[in-house]
Amino acid sequence: MSEVYFTNQELKDRIAAVREKMANAALRAGRKPEEVLLCAACKAQSSEIIRQSAAFDIDVFGENRMQEMALHLQENAFLGKPCHFIGRLQTNKVKNVVGQAELIHSVGSGRLLSAISKEAEKQGIIQDVLIQINLVGEESKAGIAPEELDSLMEYACEQKTVRVSGLMAIPPASMGEQETRGYFASLRNLMEQLKSRSYPNCNPDILSMGMSDSYEWAIEEGATIVRVGRVIYGERL
Ligand SMILES: *Cc1c(COP(=O)(O)O)cnc(C)c1O
């Protein structure tokens, strides 16, 4: 856990600065600022600093680890704001995330989708999820190849207890601006394709992409949720 090292005012200013950059990026792309949600990636932060930040202009919190999410929820760190799961999720851990996270961003396999669906059925709920796309086949990252999307969607549509709400991706950190923008643009195209297929019980309108170093580009390329950590909370210790 990192120390609280920003004052309340500093935290407020940092969040306001991110908001302003987000709004300007949206306007540059001819979009409305309110079309884009700010997801604060709060991994490794204490409940105290998360609660402090929750009083400011953050839409949702993004959690990477199931145990941290459970702790933060128990300690009312989000002040009632929604919590999303954005980290890598193991099939055997879904029962602690389904029903707790409003949206699971990181569904990168049929196996995981199936486990989520079964757990949601057990709980009697419908779980919203995003499909994670691994556009350039990075071994180190979860996600399906774009060519696999149609078959995963067909499978997803048969599961009555999950609803695919869109796509998520994490571009390789080594890419520069042009490549990263290209990556985001490809993802937006894939999203357009997905929308045009009109799958039943699927309402894809969320495109989750962009982090501290890339959220402005992501918004210009069509993101509807950006997940940012360091620009809000500082470098992770
Ligand atoms: C940590 C994390 C982020 C935010 O990264 P920053 O570089 O701190 O903005 C976004 N998405 C995921 C999946 C993460 O794990």
The ligand as an SDF file (V2000), in Angstrom:
LIG
                    3D

 15 15  0  0  0  0  0  0  0  0999 V2000
   -2.9970    0.1700  -13.6900 C   0  0  0  0  0  0  0  0  0  0  0  0
   -3.9300    0.0560  -14.8400 C   0  0  0  0  0  0  0  0  0  0  0  0
   -4.3730    1.1890  -15.5330 C   0  0  0  0  0  0  0  0  0  0  0  0
   -3.8890    2.5850  -15.2180 C   0  0  0  0  0  0  0  0  0  0  0  0
   -2.5270    2.7060  -15.4990 O   0  0  0  0  0  0  0  0  0  0  0  0
   -1.7600    4.1020  -15.2360 P   0  0  0  0  0  0  0  0  0  0  0  0
   -0.5600    3.9950  -16.0660 O   0  0  0  0  0  0  0  0  0  0  0  0
   -1.4980    4.1570  -13.7790 O   0  0  0  0  0  0  0  0  0  0  0  0
   -2.6880    5.1690  -15.6790 O   0  0  0  0  0  0  0  0  0  0  0  0
   -5.2880    1.0060  -16.5480 C   0  0  0  0  0  0  0  0  0  0  0  0
   -5.7360   -0.2150  -16.8990 N   0  0  0  0  0  0  0  0  0  0  0  0
   -5.3340   -1.3200  -16.2690 C   0  0  0  0  0  0  0  0  0  0  0  0
   -5.8620   -2.6390  -16.6970 C   0  0  0  0  0  0  0  0  0  0  0  0
   -4.4150   -1.2220  -15.2240 C   0  0  0  0  0  0  0  0  0  0  0  0
   -4.0000   -2.3340  -14.6060 O   0  0  0  0  0  0  0  0  0  0  0  0
  1  2  1  0
  2  3  1  0
  2 14  2  0
  3  4  1  0
  3 10  2  0
  4  5  1  0
  5  6  1  0
  6  7  2  0
  6  8  1  0
  6  9  1  0
 10 11  1  0
 11 12  2  0
 12 13  1  0
 12 14  1  0
 14 15  1  0
M  END
$$$$
